Amino acid sequence: MPRRKTTPRAQDLKAHINAGLAVRGKALRVERVLGGRLVAHIAKELGFPRQCAYRWVRRYRAEGKAGLSGRSSRRHSMQSLTSPERDAAVLEVAHANALARPGWPPTPAFPHGSCRGC
C-alpha cells in the first residue's frame, strides 16, 4: 500500500535551533524583564548575554514588538567612501596602463602576464 502524502501542520513542525532568538522568543524574555525579574537572572537561566536583553527591552519600549525583529548589521554610512572624481582618475590610469602593457594585468591562465615567449 503506497504512503499517503501529507503536509505537516504548523504545530507538528519542530522549531529551529535559534527559535529562542526569534521575535516570539525575544518578546517572552522582554515580558519577563518588564514583569519585574532581574535581567541578569533571566539571562543566566536562559543562556544569553544580558546586554542583548537590555537592547531588546530598549527596542521594545521604543518600537513595540516590531522592534524585536532582526536587523541588518550593515553600516548606515561609509566614512571613507572614495569620491567619484577619484574613482574616475584611478580607472583612467588603470586603463592607460592596460593599453600600454598588452597582457597585463595577469589572468589566472597566465599569472605572470601574457604568454610571450612560451
N, CA, C and O atoms as CSV, one atom per row, in Angstrom:
chain,resi,resn,atom,element,x,y,z
A,1,MET,N,N,0.836,-1.171,0.000
A,1,MET,CA,C,0.000,0.000,0.000
A,1,MET,C,C,0.889,1.246,0.000
A,1,MET,O,O,1.732,1.392,0.885
A,2,PRO,N,N,0.717,2.158,-0.985
A,2,PRO,CA,C,1.578,3.337,-1.070
A,2,PRO,C,C,1.307,4.307,0.087
A,2,PRO,O,O,0.202,4.395,0.623
A,3,ARG,N,N,2.368,5.021,0.438
A,3,ARG,CA,C,2.238,6.006,1.510
A,3,ARG,C,C,1.451,7.206,1.028
A,3,ARG,O,O,1.588,7.651,-0.111
A,4,ARG,N,N,0.652,7.699,1.892
A,4,ARG,CA,C,-0.154,8.855,1.568
A,4,ARG,C,C,0.664,10.130,1.833
A,4,ARG,O,O,1.283,10.276,2.887
A,5,LYS,N,N,0.653,11.034,0.870
A,5,LYS,CA,C,1.375,12.284,1.038
A,5,LYS,C,C,0.597,13.187,1.989
A,5,LYS,O,O,-0.608,13.386,1.836
A,6,THR,N,N,1.295,13.715,2.950
A,6,THR,CA,C,0.657,14.628,3.888
A,6,THR,C,C,1.501,15.888,3.997
A,6,THR,O,O,2.716,15.867,3.799
A,7,THR,N,N,0.848,16.946,4.306
A,7,THR,CA,C,1.583,18.188,4.553
A,7,THR,C,C,1.638,18.392,6.060
A,7,THR,O,O,0.642,18.177,6.751
A,8,PRO,N,N,2.776,18.799,6.566
A,8,PRO,CA,C,2.888,18.975,8.019
A,8,PRO,C,C,2.072,20.163,8.492
A,8,PRO,O,O,2.009,21.196,7.825
A,9,ARG,N,N,1.447,20.005,9.651
A,9,ARG,CA,C,0.719,21.105,10.264
A,9,ARG,C,C,1.711,21.977,11.017
A,9,ARG,O,O,2.786,21.519,11.404
A,10,ALA,N,N,1.351,23.213,11.217
A,10,ALA,CA,C,2.258,24.156,11.865
A,10,ALA,C,C,2.677,23.679,13.247
A,10,ALA,O,O,3.839,23.834,13.623
A,11,GLN,N,N,1.742,23.091,14.025
A,11,GLN,CA,C,2.099,22.662,15.373
A,11,GLN,C,C,2.965,21.405,15.357
A,11,GLN,O,O,3.603,21.091,16.362
A,12,ASP,N,N,3.002,20.683,14.243
A,12,ASP,CA,C,3.834,19.486,14.147
A,12,ASP,C,C,5.275,19.806,13.780
A,12,ASP,O,O,6.171,18.992,14.005
A,13,LEU,N,N,5.499,20.979,13.221
A,13,LEU,CA,C,6.847,21.350,12.817
A,13,LEU,C,C,7.694,21.653,14.039
A,13,LEU,O,O,7.244,22.327,14.966
A,14,LYS,N,N,8.912,21.155,14.039
A,14,LYS,CA,C,9.810,21.447,15.143
A,14,LYS,C,C,10.475,22.792,14.888
A,14,LYS,O,O,10.801,23.136,13.752
A,15,ALA,N,N,10.665,23.534,15.949
A,15,ALA,CA,C,11.305,24.844,15.825
A,15,ALA,C,C,12.783,24.649,15.533
A,15,ALA,O,O,13.384,23.661,15.955
A,16,HIS,N,N,13.352,25.577,14.824
A,16,HIS,CA,C,14.771,25.510,14.532
A,16,HIS,C,C,15.572,25.818,15.790
A,16,HIS,O,O,15.013,26.246,16.800
A,17,ILE,N,N,16.864,25.602,15.725
A,17,ILE,CA,C,17.708,25.703,16.911
A,17,ILE,C,C,17.775,27.117,17.473
A,17,ILE,O,O,17.988,27.283,18.674
A,18,ASN,N,N,17.600,28.142,16.640
A,18,ASN,CA,C,17.689,29.527,17.103
A,18,ASN,C,C,16.321,30.143,17.384
A,18,ASN,O,O,16.194,31.367,17.418
A,19,ALA,N,N,15.300,29.318,17.586
A,19,ALA,CA,C,13.949,29.843,17.765
A,19,ALA,C,C,13.848,30.769,18.966
A,19,ALA,O,O,13.015,31.675,18.967
A,20,GLY,N,N,14.666,30.570,19.981
A,20,GLY,CA,C,14.621,31.441,21.149
A,20,GLY,C,C,15.013,32.865,20.834
A,20,GLY,O,O,14.691,33.781,21.591
A,21,LEU,N,N,15.700,33.061,19.733
A,21,LEU,CA,C,16.118,34.397,19.343
A,21,LEU,C,C,15.219,34.993,18.262
A,21,LEU,O,O,15.505,36.063,17.726
A,22,ALA,N,N,14.132,34.289,17.951
A,22,ALA,CA,C,13.153,34.837,17.025
A,22,ALA,C,C,12.325,35.876,17.773
A,22,ALA,O,O,12.470,36.029,18.986
A,23,VAL,N,N,11.474,36.575,17.073
A,23,VAL,CA,C,10.695,37.657,17.676
A,23,VAL,C,C,9.903,37.153,18.878
A,23,VAL,O,O,9.864,37.820,19.912
A,24,ARG,N,N,9.277,35.996,18.758
A,24,ARG,CA,C,8.459,35.461,19.858
A,24,ARG,C,C,9.317,35.180,21.087
A,24,ARG,O,O,8.924,35.511,22.206
A,25,GLY,N,N,10.480,34.576,20.887
A,25,GLY,CA,C,11.372,34.274,21.998
A,25,GLY,C,C,11.885,35.536,22.683
A,25,GLY,O,O,11.975,35.597,23.909
A,26,LYS,N,N,12.215,36.526,21.890
A,26,LYS,CA,C,12.674,37.792,22.456
A,26,LYS,C,C,11.542,38.457,23.238
A,26,LYS,O,O,11.764,39.002,24.319
A,27,ALA,N,N,10.329,38.407,22.685
A,27,ALA,CA,C,9.189,39.028,23.355
A,27,ALA,C,C,8.933,38.366,24.708
A,27,ALA,O,O,8.622,39.056,25.679
A,28,LEU,N,N,9.059,37.052,24.785
A,28,LEU,CA,C,8.869,36.360,26.058
A,28,LEU,C,C,9.902,36.806,27.086
A,28,LEU,O,O,9.575,37.012,28.255
A,29,ARG,N,N,11.135,36.953,26.650
A,29,ARG,CA,C,12.187,37.386,27.562
A,29,ARG,C,C,11.962,38.828,28.015
A,29,ARG,O,O,12.164,39.156,29.185
A,30,VAL,N,N,11.548,39.674,27.098
A,30,VAL,CA,C,11.285,41.075,27.444
A,30,VAL,C,C,10.125,41.159,28.430
A,30,VAL,O,O,10.176,41.948,29.373
A,31,GLU,N,N,9.080,40.358,28.227
A,31,GLU,CA,C,7.935,40.379,29.135
A,31,GLU,C,C,8.351,39.957,30.536
A,31,GLU,O,O,7.829,40.483,31.519
A,32,ARG,N,N,9.274,39.023,30.640
A,32,ARG,CA,C,9.759,38.624,31.963
A,32,ARG,C,C,10.491,39.779,32.636
A,32,ARG,O,O,10.334,40.010,33.834
A,33,VAL,N,N,11.291,40.502,31.854
A,33,VAL,CA,C,12.011,41.652,32.420
A,33,VAL,C,C,11.020,42.732,32.840
A,33,VAL,O,O,11.139,43.291,33.930
A,34,LEU,N,N,10.045,43.031,31.986
A,34,LEU,CA,C,9.058,44.057,32.307
A,34,LEU,C,C,8.156,43.624,33.455
A,34,LEU,O,O,7.542,44.466,34.111
A,35,GLY,N,N,8.072,42.326,33.701
A,35,GLY,CA,C,7.284,41.804,34.819
A,35,GLY,C,C,7.983,41.945,36.159
A,35,GLY,O,O,7.401,41.631,37.197
A,36,GLY,N,N,9.225,42.412,36.150
A,36,GLY,CA,C,9.906,42.661,37.397
A,36,GLY,C,C,11.099,41.762,37.682
A,36,GLY,O,O,11.792,41.959,38.680
A,37,ARG,N,N,11.350,40.784,36.830
A,37,ARG,CA,C,12.507,39.919,37.058
A,37,ARG,C,C,13.787,40.655,36.684
A,37,ARG,O,O,13.773,41.538,35.826
A,38,LEU,N,N,14.867,40.299,37.314
A,38,LEU,CA,C,16.159,40.911,37.013
A,38,LEU,C,C,16.716,40.370,35.703
A,38,LEU,O,O,16.654,39.171,35.430
A,39,VAL,N,N,17.254,41.265,34.910
A,39,VAL,CA,C,17.805,40.889,33.607
A,39,VAL,C,C,18.913,39.855,33.768
A,39,VAL,O,O,18.970,38.884,33.014
A,40,ALA,N,N,19.787,40.057,34.738
A,40,ALA,CA,C,20.912,39.137,34.936
A,40,ALA,C,C,20.425,37.726,35.249
A,40,ALA,O,O,21.018,36.753,34.783
A,41,HIS,N,N,19.353,37.603,36.032
A,41,HIS,CA,C,18.831,36.278,36.378
A,41,HIS,C,C,18.235,35.585,35.162
A,41,HIS,O,O,18.483,34.404,34.920
A,42,ILE,N,N,17.446,36.335,34.403
A,42,ILE,CA,C,16.827,35.754,33.205
A,42,ILE,C,C,17.899,35.338,32.204
A,42,ILE,O,O,17.827,34.257,31.621
A,43,ALA,N,N,18.880,36.189,32.011
A,43,ALA,CA,C,19.953,35.892,31.052
A,43,ALA,C,C,20.712,34.639,31.467
A,43,ALA,O,O,21.023,33.795,30.626
A,44,LYS,N,N,21.011,34.511,32.746
A,44,LYS,CA,C,21.750,33.347,33.216
A,44,LYS,C,C,20.908,32.072,33.082
A,44,LYS,O,O,21.418,31.035,32.656
A,45,GLU,N,N,19.632,32.145,33.441
A,45,GLU,CA,C,18.741,30.984,33.355
A,45,GLU,C,C,18.581,30.500,31.921
A,45,GLU,O,O,18.588,29.298,31.657
A,46,LEU,N,N,18.439,31.436,31.006
A,46,LEU,CA,C,18.134,31.070,29.621
A,46,LEU,C,C,19.357,31.062,28.717
A,46,LEU,O,O,19.254,30.696,27.546
A,47,GLY,N,N,20.498,31.454,29.233
A,47,GLY,CA,C,21.741,31.324,28.491
A,47,GLY,C,C,21.935,32.304,27.353
A,47,GLY,O,O,22.270,31.897,26.241
A,48,PHE,N,N,21.733,33.579,27.606
A,48,PHE,CA,C,22.026,34.592,26.588
A,48,PHE,C,C,22.610,35.805,27.295
A,48,PHE,O,O,22.379,35.985,28.491
A,49,PRO,N,N,23.361,36.638,26.587
A,49,PRO,CA,C,24.010,37.793,27.217
A,49,PRO,C,C,22.998,38.818,27.730
A,49,PRO,O,O,22.002,39.101,27.064
A,50,ARG,N,N,23.253,39.363,28.899
A,50,ARG,CA,C,22.323,40.346,29.463
A,50,ARG,C,C,22.306,41.620,28.632
A,50,ARG,O,O,21.308,42.341,28.636
A,51,GLN,N,N,23.404,41.915,27.910
A,51,GLN,CA,C,23.417,43.096,27.048
A,51,GLN,C,C,22.335,42.988,25.977
A,51,GLN,O,O,21.718,43.986,25.602
A,52,CYS,N,N,22.110,41.760,25.487
A,52,CYS,CA,C,21.053,41.548,24.490
A,52,CYS,C,C,19.691,41.868,25.094
A,52,CYS,O,O,18.856,42.512,24.460
A,53,ALA,N,N,19.476,41.413,26.324
A,53,ALA,CA,C,18.189,41.663,26.972
A,53,ALA,C,C,17.950,43.158,27.147
A,53,ALA,O,O,16.847,43.641,26.893
A,54,TYR,N,N,18.968,43.892,27.577
A,54,TYR,CA,C,18.807,45.338,27.706
A,54,TYR,C,C,18.485,45.978,26.360
A,54,TYR,O,O,17.650,46.879,26.280
A,55,ARG,N,N,19.145,45.513,25.309
A,55,ARG,CA,C,18.894,46.052,23.967
A,55,ARG,C,C,17.458,45.755,23.539
A,55,ARG,O,O,16.773,46.621,22.994
A,56,TRP,N,N,17.005,44.511,23.792
A,56,TRP,CA,C,15.647,44.130,23.400
A,56,TRP,C,C,14.606,44.930,24.166
A,56,TRP,O,O,13.606,45.365,23.594
A,57,VAL,N,N,14.838,45.125,25.460
A,57,VAL,CA,C,13.892,45.911,26.265
A,57,VAL,C,C,13.829,47.338,25.744
A,57,VAL,O,O,12.741,47.900,25.617
A,58,ARG,N,N,14.976,47.933,25.440
A,58,ARG,CA,C,15.012,49.303,24.919
A,58,ARG,C,C,14.254,49.402,23.597
A,58,ARG,O,O,13.481,50.338,23.388
A,59,ARG,N,N,14.477,48.438,22.710
A,59,ARG,CA,C,13.788,48.456,21.416
A,59,ARG,C,C,12.291,48.204,21.581
A,59,ARG,O,O,11.473,48.804,20.885
A,60,TYR,N,N,11.940,47.307,22.512
A,60,TYR,CA,C,10.525,47.004,22.745
A,60,TYR,C,C,9.796,48.237,23.259
A,60,TYR,O,O,8.676,48.515,22.828
A,61,ARG,N,N,10.410,48.977,24.169
A,61,ARG,CA,C,9.788,50.185,24.703
A,61,ARG,C,C,9.660,51.257,23.629
A,61,ARG,O,O,8.685,52.008,23.618
A,62,ALA,N,N,10.621,51.334,22.737
A,62,ALA,CA,C,10.600,52.375,21.699
A,62,ALA,C,C,9.690,52.024,20.526
A,62,ALA,O,O,8.991,52.894,20.005
A,63,GLU,N,N,9.691,50.731,20.097
A,63,GLU,CA,C,9.002,50.361,18.861
A,63,GLU,C,C,7.943,49.278,19.025
A,63,GLU,O,O,7.250,48.946,18.063
A,64,GLY,N,N,7.806,48.726,20.217
A,64,GLY,CA,C,6.856,47.637,20.403
A,64,GLY,C,C,7.446,46.332,19.895
A,64,GLY,O,O,8.664,46.202,19.769
A,65,LYS,N,N,6.589,45.372,19.604
A,65,LYS,CA,C,7.052,44.046,19.184
A,65,LYS,C,C,7.824,44.097,17.866
A,65,LYS,O,O,8.688,43.256,17.617
A,66,ALA,N,N,7.516,45.074,17.034
A,66,ALA,CA,C,8.210,45.205,15.747
A,66,ALA,C,C,9.697,45.500,15.941
A,66,ALA,O,O,10.512,45.175,15.079
A,67,GLY,N,N,10.047,46.109,17.057
A,67,GLY,CA,C,11.441,46.430,17.331
A,67,GLY,C,C,12.298,45.225,17.630
A,67,GLY,O,O,13.523,45.334,17.672
A,68,LEU,N,N,11.672,44.062,17.842
A,68,LEU,CA,C,12.419,42.850,18.174
A,68,LEU,C,C,12.796,42.034,16.945
A,68,LEU,O,O,13.497,41.029,17.066
A,69,SER,N,N,12.346,42.447,15.771
A,69,SER,CA,C,12.686,41.696,14.562
A,69,SER,C,C,14.155,41.879,14.224
A,69,SER,O,O,14.799,42.814,14.700
A,70,GLY,N,N,14.677,40.989,13.405
A,70,GLY,CA,C,16.087,41.032,13.034
A,70,GLY,C,C,16.455,42.317,12.318
A,70,GLY,O,O,15.640,42.912,11.613
A,71,ARG,N,N,17.679,42.725,12.510
A,71,ARG,CA,C,18.167,43.946,11.866
A,71,ARG,C,C,19.440,43.649,11.106
A,71,ARG,O,O,20.172,42.713,11.428
A,72,SER,N,N,19.686,44.439,10.119
A,72,SER,CA,C,20.899,44.297,9.325
A,72,SER,C,C,22.092,44.798,10.129
A,72,SER,O,O,21.982,45.760,10.889
A,73,SER,N,N,23.219,44.142,9.955
A,73,SER,CA,C,24.436,44.594,10.626
A,73,SER,C,C,25.260,45.515,9.721
A,73,SER,O,O,26.369,45.917,10.071
A,74,ARG,N,N,24.702,45.838,8.558
A,74,ARG,CA,C,25.390,46.711,7.608
A,74,ARG,C,C,25.504,48.120,8.184
A,74,ARG,O,O,24.597,48.588,8.873
A,75,ARG,N,N,26.609,48.789,7.902
A,75,ARG,CA,C,26.796,50.154,8.365
A,75,ARG,C,C,25.762,51.069,7.738
A,75,ARG,O,O,25.311,50.842,6.616
A,76,HIS,N,N,25.391,52.104,8.475
A,76,HIS,CA,C,24.439,53.074,7.954
A,76,HIS,C,C,25.106,54.049,7.001
A,76,HIS,O,O,24.464,54.572,6.090
A,77,SER,N,N,26.382,54.291,7.206
A,77,SER,CA,C,27.116,55.168,6.309
A,77,SER,C,C,28.557,54.686,6.221
A,77,SER,O,O,29.038,53.960,7.091
A,78,MET,N,N,29.229,55.095,5.173
A,78,MET,CA,C,30.623,54.714,4.990
A,78,MET,C,C,31.447,55.991,4.991
A,78,MET,O,O,31.337,56.810,4.078
A,79,GLN,N,N,32.269,56.156,6.010
A,79,GLN,CA,C,33.025,57.384,6.179
A,79,GLN,C,C,34.116,57.549,5.122
A,79,GLN,O,O,34.423,58.673,4.725
A,80,SER,N,N,34.697,56.459,4.669
A,80,SER,CA,C,35.847,56.548,3.768
A,80,SER,C,C,35.472,56.238,2.319
A,80,SER,O,O,36.274,55.663,1.582
A,81,LEU,N,N,34.289,56.604,1.915
A,81,LEU,CA,C,33.850,56.353,0.551
A,81,LEU,C,C,34.670,57.198,-0.420
A,81,LEU,O,O,34.825,58.403,-0.221
A,82,THR,N,N,35.189,56.570,-1.460
A,82,THR,CA,C,36.002,57.269,-2.446
A,82,THR,C,C,35.114,58.164,-3.299
A,82,THR,O,O,34.023,57.765,-3.708
A,83,SER,N,N,35.585,59.361,-3.561
A,83,SER,CA,C,34.798,60.312,-4.352
A,83,SER,C,C,34.724,59.825,-5.801
A,83,SER,O,O,35.626,59.131,-6.269
A,84,PRO,N,N,33.652,60.185,-6.510
A,84,PRO,CA,C,33.514,59.790,-7.914
A,84,PRO,C,C,34.662,60.322,-8.782
A,84,PRO,O,O,35.078,59.660,-9.733
A,85,GLU,N,N,35.171,61.516,-8.456
A,85,GLU,CA,C,36.279,62.082,-9.232
A,85,GLU,C,C,37.526,61.204,-9.090
A,85,GLU,O,O,38.215,60.918,-10.069
A,86,ARG,N,N,37.800,60.785,-7.854
A,86,ARG,CA,C,38.982,59.945,-7.626
A,86,ARG,C,C,38.812,58.575,-8.282
A,86,ARG,O,O,39.765,58.030,-8.837
A,87,ASP,N,N,37.600,58.017,-8.219
A,87,ASP,CA,C,37.323,56.754,-8.904
A,87,ASP,C,C,37.626,56.866,-10.390
A,87,ASP,O,O,38.261,55.987,-10.972
A,88,ALA,N,N,37.163,57.963,-11.002
A,88,ALA,CA,C,37.376,58.168,-12.438
A,88,ALA,C,C,38.866,58.287,-12.745
A,88,ALA,O,O,39.331,57.743,-13.747
A,89,ALA,N,N,39.623,58.992,-11.898
A,89,ALA,CA,C,41.058,59.150,-12.122
A,89,ALA,C,C,41.785,57.813,-12.024
A,89,ALA,O,O,42.665,57.524,-12.835
A,90,VAL,N,N,41.424,57.003,-11.043
A,90,VAL,CA,C,42.057,55.681,-10.876
A,90,VAL,C,C,41.750,54.799,-12.080
A,90,VAL,O,O,42.639,54.121,-12.595
A,91,LEU,N,N,40.503,54.803,-12.528
A,91,LEU,CA,C,40.138,53.980,-13.687
A,91,LEU,C,C,40.845,54.457,-14.954
A,91,LEU,O,O,41.218,53.645,-15.800
A,92,GLU,N,N,41.027,55.755,-15.085
A,92,GLU,CA,C,41.719,56.299,-16.251
A,92,GLU,C,C,43.174,55.824,-16.292
A,92,GLU,O,O,43.661,55.400,-17.340
A,93,VAL,N,N,43.863,55.894,-15.156
A,93,VAL,CA,C,45.253,55.437,-15.079
A,93,VAL,C,C,45.326,53.936,-15.333
A,93,VAL,O,O,46.211,53.471,-16.051
A,94,ALA,N,N,44.413,53.186,-14.756
A,94,ALA,CA,C,44.421,51.740,-14.961
A,94,ALA,C,C,44.190,51.388,-16.421
A,94,ALA,O,O,44.827,50.480,-16.955
A,95,HIS,N,N,43.289,52.100,-17.059
A,95,HIS,CA,C,43.011,51.849,-18.474
A,95,HIS,C,C,44.229,52.206,-19.328
A,95,HIS,O,O,44.554,51.476,-20.264
A,96,ALA,N,N,44.906,53.315,-19.021
A,96,ALA,CA,C,46.103,53.707,-19.768
A,96,ALA,C,C,47.206,52.669,-19.596
A,96,ALA,O,O,47.891,52.332,-20.562
A,97,ASN,N,N,47.387,52.159,-18.385
A,97,ASN,CA,C,48.397,51.122,-18.148
A,97,ASN,C,C,48.059,49.834,-18.878
A,97,ASN,O,O,48.949,49.149,-19.382
A,98,ALA,N,N,46.783,49.503,-18.936
A,98,ALA,CA,C,46.371,48.281,-19.619
A,98,ALA,C,C,46.653,48.388,-21.118
A,98,ALA,O,O,47.040,47.401,-21.744
A,99,LEU,N,N,46.463,49.581,-21.704
A,99,LEU,CA,C,46.733,49.768,-23.127
A,99,LEU,C,C,48.234,49.759,-23.407
A,99,LEU,O,O,48.662,49.298,-24.464
A,100,ALA,N,N,49.036,50.265,-22.469
A,100,ALA,CA,C,50.487,50.354,-22.663
A,100,ALA,C,C,51.163,48.995,-22.494
A,100,ALA,O,O,52.237,48.769,-23.052
A,101,ARG,N,N,50.561,48.104,-21.747
A,101,ARG,CA,C,51.187,46.801,-21.473
A,101,ARG,C,C,50.227,45.686,-21.854
A,101,ARG,O,O,49.461,45.229,-21.005
A,102,PRO,N,N,50.244,45.231,-23.107
A,102,PRO,CA,C,49.357,44.135,-23.505
A,102,PRO,C,C,49.651,42.896,-22.665
A,102,PRO,O,O,50.808,42.590,-22.374
A,103,GLY,N,N,48.621,42.210,-22.291
A,103,GLY,CA,C,48.773,41.011,-21.480
A,103,GLY,C,C,48.811,41.298,-19.992
A,103,GLY,O,O,48.981,40.386,-19.183
A,104,TRP,N,N,48.655,42.540,-19.636
A,104,TRP,CA,C,48.658,42.913,-18.226
A,104,TRP,C,C,47.336,43.600,-17.925
A,104,TRP,O,O,46.918,44.417,-18.745
A,105,PRO,N,N,46.673,43.354,-16.874
A,105,PRO,CA,C,47.030,42.574,-15.698
A,105,PRO,C,C,46.971,41.081,-15.985
A,105,PRO,O,O,46.327,40.649,-16.941
A,106,PRO,N,N,47.644,40.301,-15.157
A,106,PRO,CA,C,47.694,38.864,-15.390
A,106,PRO,C,C,46.321,38.216,-15.235
A,106,PRO,O,O,45.452,38.715,-14.520
A,107,THR,N,N,46.156,37.119,-15.908
A,107,THR,CA,C,44.931,36.341,-15.803
A,107,THR,C,C,45.273,35.032,-15.098
A,107,THR,O,O,46.452,34.691,-14.997
A,108,PRO,N,N,44.300,34.300,-14.617
A,108,PRO,CA,C,44.605,33.024,-13.954
A,108,PRO,C,C,45.364,32.050,-14.855
A,108,PRO,O,O,46.151,31.238,-14.370
A,109,ALA,N,N,45.126,32.130,-16.177
A,109,ALA,CA,C,45.819,31.214,-17.090
A,109,ALA,C,C,47.295,31.572,-17.225
A,109,ALA,O,O,48.141,30.691,-17.381
A,110,PHE,N,N,47.601,32.855,-17.165
A,110,PHE,CA,C,48.981,33.324,-17.287
A,110,PHE,C,C,49.289,34.256,-16.109
A,110,PHE,O,O,49.191,35.474,-16.256
A,111,PRO,N,N,49.653,33.718,-14.963
A,111,PRO,CA,C,49.802,34.545,-13.771
A,111,PRO,C,C,50.917,35.579,-13.836
A,111,PRO,O,O,50.921,36.508,-13.028
A,112,HIS,N,N,51.858,35.459,-14.757
A,112,HIS,CA,C,52.953,36.420,-14.852
A,112,HIS,C,C,52.831,37.316,-16.074
A,112,HIS,O,O,53.830,37.840,-16.567
A,113,GLY,N,N,51.632,37.490,-16.555
A,113,GLY,CA,C,51.411,38.322,-17.723
A,113,GLY,C,C,51.054,37.459,-18.930
A,113,GLY,O,O,50.620,36.317,-18.778
A,114,SER,N,N,51.238,38.014,-20.133
A,114,SER,CA,C,50.861,37.267,-21.326
A,114,SER,C,C,51.827,36.116,-21.571
A,114,SER,O,O,52.849,35.993,-20.896
A,115,CYS,N,N,51.507,35.317,-22.496
A,115,CYS,CA,C,52.282,34.119,-22.783
A,115,CYS,C,C,53.352,34.390,-23.839
A,115,CYS,O,O,53.612,33.536,-24.686
A,116,ARG,N,N,53.975,35.566,-23.798
A,116,ARG,CA,C,55.043,35.850,-24.755
A,116,ARG,C,C,56.250,34.977,-24.447
A,116,ARG,O,O,56.704,34.913,-23.305
A,117,GLY,N,N,56.735,34.348,-25.409
A,117,GLY,CA,C,57.914,33.513,-25.249
A,117,GLY,C,C,57.615,32.109,-24.785
A,117,GLY,O,O,58.543,31.377,-24.441
A,118,CYS,N,N,56.342,31.694,-24.759
A,118,CYS,CA,C,56.014,30.327,-24.349
A,118,CYS,C,C,56.368,29.352,-25.450
A,118,CYS,O,O,56.167,28.147,-25.297
